[in-house]
Amino acid sequence: MSLWYTDLPTGKPVTVMGLNVFRIANGKLAEHWGLNDRLSVLQQLGVAPQLGPAS
């Protein structure tokens, strides 16, 4: 299983949203946290179902 749960290229364009947080200590990068919205990418590729409103 690959990181994105699909190995075949789809040719579909996708938008990837993400967030990066950096902590600087004494003028140097001390820590980094990163998060990407993988579910949205999988939904755009048609690999994961679109979620509807809660019932």
Secondary structure, 3 states (H helix, E strand, C coil): CCCCCCCCCCCCCCCCCEEEEEEEECCEEEEEEEEECHHHHHHHHCCCCCCCCCC
